[in-house]
Amino acid sequence: MLIVRYQLSTGERGEDVVVSGDKWVFGRPGGDETPDVAIDDRRISRTSLVIRDSGPGPVVFRGQRGSATVRLISTDGTAVELAEGTAGRFTAAARRVELALEGERVVAIEVDFAERGSVVERQSQGEVNPLVDVPSDVPTDA
């Protein structure tokens, strides 16, 4: 389970709970997928940011096109920029992502989640069902 807290540049704030298998979407309405948080700004892509849970922890996918800046920010202030079409993994130290257009922050998002080991570490401890938690391209009949 993930808790996604967001704040838009307009001051609007909110919090959503994302359960395993679901995803949280920020973007402009009108695409195949209805965003959890929509913004009416033509500069924003329809699936600008997508947050979902994965094996070892949550990830954020940057679907935002163009010259926007999307940064995954650590508690010590260091940041990693995400290029268009790439994903970044949230960690214990990096739980915040920000999207800015023309130097103006559009949305800031913070994700809370329980930390856990990698899929391999959890398998060795018997915490993972390999038919459910291992990606589909990994053979399960060793």
C-alpha positions as CSV (number, residue, x, y, z in Angstrom):
1,M,0.0,0.0,0.0
2,L,1.2,3.5,-0.9
3,I,0.0,6.8,0.5
4,V,0.3,9.6,-2.2
5,R,0.2,13.2,-0.9
6,Y,0.2,16.0,-3.5
7,Q,0.1,19.7,-3.6
8,L,-0.7,21.7,-6.8
9,S,0.7,25.1,-7.6
10,T,-2.9,26.4,-7.1
11,G,-2.6,25.4,-3.4
12,E,-4.9,22.4,-3.8
13,R,-3.8,19.5,-1.6
14,G,-4.9,15.9,-1.3
15,E,-4.1,12.4,-0.3
16,D,-4.8,9.1,-2.0
17,V,-4.2,5.5,-1.0
18,V,-2.9,3.2,-3.7
19,V,-3.3,-0.6,-3.1
20,S,-1.1,-3.2,-4.7
21,G,-1.8,-3.6,-8.5
22,D,-3.3,-0.1,-8.8
23,K,-1.6,3.1,-9.9
24,W,-1.9,6.8,-9.3
25,V,-2.0,9.2,-12.3
26,F,-1.5,12.9,-12.5
27,G,-2.3,14.7,-15.8
28,R,-4.7,16.4,-18.1
29,P,-8.1,14.8,-18.6
30,G,-9.2,13.3,-21.9
31,G,-7.0,10.3,-22.5
32,D,-7.6,6.6,-22.2
33,E,-6.9,6.8,-18.5
34,T,-8.7,9.1,-16.2
35,P,-6.2,10.8,-13.9
36,D,-6.6,10.6,-10.1
37,V,-5.6,14.2,-10.0
38,A,-6.4,16.3,-13.1
39,I,-5.2,19.7,-14.1
40,D,-6.6,21.8,-16.9
41,D,-3.4,22.9,-18.5
42,R,-2.6,22.2,-22.2
43,R,1.1,22.0,-21.4
44,I,0.5,18.9,-19.1
45,S,0.5,15.5,-20.7
46,R,-2.5,13.2,-20.1
47,T,-0.4,10.7,-18.1
48,S,2.2,13.2,-16.9
49,L,3.2,11.2,-13.8
50,V,2.2,7.7,-12.9
51,I,3.1,6.1,-9.5
52,R,2.7,2.4,-8.9
53,D,4.0,-0.2,-6.6
54,S,6.5,-2.7,-7.9
55,G,8.4,-5.7,-6.4
56,P,10.9,-3.9,-4.2
57,G,9.1,-0.6,-3.9
58,P,7.2,2.2,-5.6
59,V,8.2,3.8,-8.9
60,V,7.3,7.0,-10.7
61,F,7.1,7.0,-14.5
62,R,7.5,10.3,-16.3
63,G,5.0,10.5,-19.2
64,Q,5.3,14.3,-19.3
65,R,6.5,15.4,-22.7
66,G,8.4,18.4,-23.6
67,S,10.8,20.6,-21.7
68,A,9.3,20.0,-18.2
69,T,11.6,19.2,-15.3
70,V,10.7,16.1,-13.3
71,R,12.9,15.5,-10.3
72,L,13.1,12.7,-7.7
73,I,14.2,14.5,-4.5
74,S,16.0,13.0,-1.5
75,T,15.7,14.2,2.1
76,D,19.2,15.6,1.9
77,G,18.1,17.9,-1.0
78,T,19.9,16.0,-3.8
79,A,17.8,15.4,-6.9
80,V,17.8,13.1,-9.9
81,E,16.1,14.4,-13.1
82,L,13.9,11.9,-14.9
83,A,14.1,12.0,-18.7
84,E,10.9,11.7,-20.8
85,G,9.7,8.1,-20.8
86,T,11.8,6.9,-17.9
87,A,11.0,5.8,-14.4
88,G,12.6,6.4,-11.0
89,R,12.4,4.3,-7.9
90,F,11.3,5.8,-4.6
91,T,13.6,4.9,-1.6
92,A,13.6,5.5,2.1
93,A,15.6,8.7,1.4
94,A,13.9,9.7,-1.9
95,R,10.1,9.9,-1.4
96,R,9.4,13.2,-3.2
97,V,8.8,14.0,-6.9
98,E,8.2,17.4,-8.4
99,L,7.2,18.5,-11.9
100,A,7.9,22.0,-13.1
101,L,7.2,23.9,-16.3
102,E,9.3,26.9,-17.3
103,G,10.8,27.0,-13.8
104,E,7.4,27.0,-12.0
105,R,6.5,24.0,-9.9
106,V,3.2,22.5,-11.0
107,V,2.9,19.6,-8.5
108,A,4.9,18.2,-5.6
109,I,4.2,14.6,-4.5
110,E,5.3,12.7,-1.5
111,V,4.9,9.0,-1.2
112,D,4.8,7.0,2.0
113,F,5.3,3.3,2.0
114,A,6.6,0.4,4.1
115,E,10.1,-0.5,3.2
116,R,10.8,-4.1,2.0
117,G,13.7,-6.0,0.5
118,S,14.1,-6.9,-3.1
119,V,12.0,-9.7,-4.6
120,V,15.0,-12.1,-4.3
121,E,15.6,-11.2,-0.7
122,R,11.9,-11.7,0.1
123,Q,11.8,-15.0,-1.8
124,S,14.7,-16.3,0.3
125,Q,12.7,-15.5,3.4
126,G,9.5,-17.1,2.0
127,E,7.6,-13.9,1.8
128,V,7.0,-13.8,-1.9
129,N,4.7,-16.0,-4.1
130,P,6.8,-16.3,-7.2
131,L,3.8,-16.8,-9.4
132,V,2.4,-13.4,-8.3
133,D,5.4,-11.2,-7.4
134,V,8.0,-12.1,-10.0
135,P,7.7,-10.3,-13.4
136,S,6.0,-12.3,-16.1
137,D,9.2,-12.5,-18.2
138,V,11.0,-14.5,-15.5
139,P,10.7,-18.3,-15.8
140,T,9.0,-19.9,-12.8
141,D,9.8,-23.5,-13.6
142,A,13.5,-23.7,-12.7
